[in-house]
Amino acid sequence: MEGNGRSTRIWLDLILKKNLKKCVDWSRIDKKDYLSAMRDSVTDPAIIYGLINGALTDDINNREIIMKGIDYSYYYETEE
């Protein structure tokens, strides 16, 4: 929870935008599901792939989606 996840999510969005003309609408991925999938991705990456694939959008120039993505990056890493 030290910030590497935020960097990784931004990096992933940039790669997806460049190569697939898509980005992740992070607001469509539940925090608990995401954190669980990340923990399990070491042995089974299919779950995190499924979550991300289900939240992909081709609305890559929508500033609101980009800003929500940054907000969600902080939300994912806050303790409840």
C-alpha positions in Angstrom: 0.0 0.0 0.0 3.0 2.3 -0.6 2.1 3.6 -4.0 3.5 1.1 -6.4 -0.1 0.1 -7.4 -0.9 3.7 -8.4 2.2 3.8 -10.6 1.4 0.4 -12.1 -2.2 1.4 -12.9 -1.1 4.6 -14.6 1.6 2.7 -16.6 -0.9 0.1 -17.6 -3.4 2.7 -18.9 -0.6 4.4 -20.9 0.4 1.1 -22.5 -3.2 0.1 -23.2 -3.9 3.6 -24.7 -0.8 3.4 -27.0 -1.2 -0.2 -28.1 -4.9 -0.9 -28.0 -6.5 2.6 -28.1 -8.2 1.6 -24.8 -7.9 2.4 -21.1 -9.4 1.0 -17.9 -12.4 2.7 -16.4 -11.3 1.9 -12.9 -14.6 3.0 -11.4 -16.1 -0.2 -12.8 -13.8 -2.4 -10.7 -14.8 -3.0 -7.1 -12.0 -2.4 -4.5 -12.4 -5.7 -2.7 -12.5 -7.6 -6.0 -9.5 -5.8 -7.3 -7.4 -6.3 -4.2 -8.4 -10.0 -4.0 -7.5 -10.5 -7.7 -4.2 -8.8 -7.2 -3.3 -11.1 -4.3 -4.3 -14.1 -6.3 -2.7 -13.0 -9.5 0.6 -14.4 -8.4 -0.8 -17.9 -9.0 -3.8 -17.2 -11.2 -3.7 -14.0 -13.3 -7.0 -14.9 -15.1 -9.0 -13.1 -12.4 -7.2 -9.8 -12.7 -7.2 -10.1 -16.5 -11.0 -10.6 -16.4 -11.6 -7.6 -14.1 -9.5 -5.3 -16.3 -10.9 -6.6 -19.6 -14.4 -6.1 -18.3 -13.6 -2.4 -17.5 -11.8 -1.5 -20.7 -13.2 1.5 -22.7 -12.2 3.1 -26.0 -13.1 6.5 -24.6 -9.4 7.3 -24.1 -9.7 11.0 -24.4 -12.3 11.4 -21.7 -10.7 13.5 -19.0 -13.3 12.4 -16.5 -12.4 8.8 -16.9 -8.7 9.6 -16.5 -9.3 11.7 -13.4 -11.6 9.1 -11.9 -8.8 6.6 -12.5 -6.4 8.6 -10.5 -9.0 9.0 -7.7 -9.7 5.2 -7.7 -5.9 4.5 -7.5 -5.8 6.3 -4.2 -9.1 4.7 -3.1 -7.7 1.2 -3.8 -4.8 1.8 -1.5 -6.6 3.3 1.5 -7.3 1.2 4.5 -10.9 0.8 5.7 
